[in-house]
């Protein structure tokens, strides 16, 4: 992943709960910046990187993700006190996604996806436990005729309670059904879940998972209670995802049942 330096705060995206913003960077690119000082902090950035790059590995469209250095002095030119506080709290390394100019919000009634693509996205969201793909907030964009996935900060929610995964709690959490399945905007179209599961699960080997998790900077992982350093946290992510991918994947059967009730 590349690193860019934020040069200008353009405008907030107030529809996002963590107040992301459109910014410009020193490579002359325009990005949607996710701030480490907002909401759930660093773990939101971890989820953006891990989930976003896993989706890309699975062949799904995700805007380029970059590390974005932010100078808190940018706050001096912002009149909004809330934005000033956010910028000051987010100095250092943040996450940004390439801005897709002219993209449109996804509407399933206008451009319904095919069953294979819908199933791949639902399967992926179930794997990473992404709870934010509902009709109210699809986090899907249509750009140049293709469907693009954005905003995965709410995925991997298990990492907000690492102690709860200790001991017997881990076995339960690993196969936990996808709690947001019933509200997933694409579930009615996901008619190939079993076929997609058989195709995708073997592609996410432990080596692939580790390669993706290794993209997370040490500074976003340090200081996690119960772990000795950043590498211990990385190992925990890989362990959780690897175990969730091992058969039998009861959460896939639960997905099919949820779809049966939805149609």
N, C-alpha and C positions, 0 to 999 in steps of 0.2 A: 504493500500500500504506500502511496505517496504522502508526503507531508507538504502542506501549503501554509502560508502565513496570511491570516485575515487582515485585510487592509481597510475595509469599510463595512460598517453595519448599515444595511440598506433599509430593511423594514421587518417588523415582527410578523410572524404567522400566528395570529391570535386564536385560530381554531385549534391549535395544538395545546394540550394541557401543560406542557413544559415550556411553552413560549419559544419554540424554535424561531429562527430568523433567516431571511435571505441576506447573504453577505457576499462581498467580493474579496478575491484573494490575489496574492502576488503573481500567480500564473495567468492573470487576466480572466480567470474563470469565475462563474457565479455558482454559489452553493447554498444548500439549506443546512444551517449549522445547528447542531444539537449541543447544548451547554452542559458542562459537568457540574455547574453550580445550580442547576434546576432540578426540581422534583426529586427523583430517586438518585440523582447524582451520577457517580461513576458507573454504577451498575447498568444504567440506561445505555451508556456508551458501549459497555461490554456487550450488551444484548444486540445493539445495532451492528457491531462488527461481526460477532459470531453468527447470529441468525442471518444477517444480510449476505455474508460470504458463503454460508452453507446453502442458501437459496441459489446463489450464483453457481455453486458447484453442481447443483441439481439441474442446471440448465434453465432456471427461471430468470427473468429480466429484473435486475436491480441496478439503480443508478450507481455510478462509481462512488465508492466510499473512500474518503481520504482522512488522514489526521489533519487537524486544523489548529495551528498555533494562534493563540489569542492574547494580545496585549491588553491588560485591564485598563490601560490609559485611554482606550477607545471610549470608555464611559464618559469622559469629560465632554464629549461633543453631543451627548444624548440628553434631550430635555426631559424624558420620562424617568422619574425616580426608580420605578420598578425595573426598567431596562438597565439603568445605571447599576443597580445592585446586582443584577444578573451578570453583567459584564465583569464587574469587580470580583465576583465570586467564581468566575470561570477562567481566570488567567491560566495560561499553560496549554496543555494538549486537550483538544476537544475532537468531536467527530463531525464531518460534513458529508453530505451527499450531493452529487452533481445535480444542479437545477435543470429541469426539463422544460424549456420554454415552449409555451403553446400546448402543453399537455392538458388533458381534460379529466375530470373526475369520472371514475367508472360507474356506469349505470347498467345493471344486468338486463334491464328491459330494452335498452338501446343496442347493446353489443354483447349478448350472452356468449360466454366462452364455450368451447367444445368440452366434452366430458373428460378427455384425457388431461387437458390443461387444468381444468377446474379440480380434478382429482389430485393432480400433483401439488397444487397450491394448498388444498385442504390437508393433504397428507403432511406436507412440510410444516404447516402451522400447528398441526397436532404434535408433531415430533418436538418442536421447540416450545410448545405450549404458548403460542401467541394468542393473547386474549383480545386482540384489537383488530378484527376484520369483520365487523358487523355491518348491516345495511345502513346504520346511522353514521358509521365511520369506516369506510371500506379499506382505506389505506392502499388503494389501487388506482393507478393512473393509466389512461390510454394515450400513447404517444407514438406517432408515426404508425398507427394501426396495430400496435402491439400492447399487451398488458404488462404493466410494470409494478413491482412490489416496492412499497416504501414504508418507513416508520416501524421498526421492529423493537423499539425501546421497551415495549411491554412484554416481550417474549422472555423465556428463561426465568419465569417468575420464581422458580424454586430457589434461585440464588439469593433471594431476600431473606431466606431462612435456612442457611446452611446447617445450623445445629439440629433443626428438625429432620434432617436427612440422615442423622446418625443412627447406627444400629438397625433395628427392624424397620424403622421409618423409611429407609432407603428403598427397600424392596417394594414397599407399598407405593412410594412416589414414582418409581421408575415406570410402572405399568398403569399409572393413574390415567383414567379416561380424559380426553380432551374436554375440559369443562365448558369451553366456549363453542363447542361443535354446533349446538342447536341454533346459535345466532350467527353462524358463519354465512356470509353473503353468498358464497359459492357452493354451499352444501347441496342445494337442490340439483345442481348441475354435475355433481361429482359421482358419475355413474360407473367409474372404473377404479374404485379405491383398491380393490384386491390386486388387480393387475399392476397398478402403479406401485403398490407396496412391494410386490415381488421384484419389480424392476429397480426401484430406488434404494431400498434398504441395503443390498449388497454393495452399492457404490460408495457408501459412507463407511469406509473401513476405519479402524483406529488411527492409522497413519494419516488419512485424510482429515479426520476430526482434529488430530493434534496439529496438523499444519494450519488449520483455520484458527484454533484456539491460540496458537503461538503468535498470531497477529496482534493480540491484545497487549498493549504496553504494560510493563511491570508496574508503573505508577498507578494504574487503575485497579490493581489487584493487591497491592501491599496493604498490610494492616488489617486483613480480614481475620476476625477472631477464630481461633481453632486451627489456623494454618501456619506453617512455618514458611513464610515467604511466598512470592508470586507463583513459583513453580508448583507448590502444593495446591494452590487454587486452580491452576491450569489442569493439573492431574484430575481434580475433582470434576471439572466440566467434562473432560474426556471420558471419565468413568461413568458419569451419569448418562451421557448421550450414547455411549457404546452399549451400556446395559439396556437402555430403552430400545435400541435397534436390534438386540438379540431376541430370537424367538423363544417362546411364542409371543407375538406382539398383540396382546389382548386389547390394547388401545385402538388397534385398527378394526377389530371386530366391533368395538363400541362405536366407532365412527360409522360403520355400515348400519348399525342399529339406529343411530341418530338420524341418518339419512332416510331410512325406511319410515321413520315417524314423521319426517319433515315433508315428504312428498305424498 
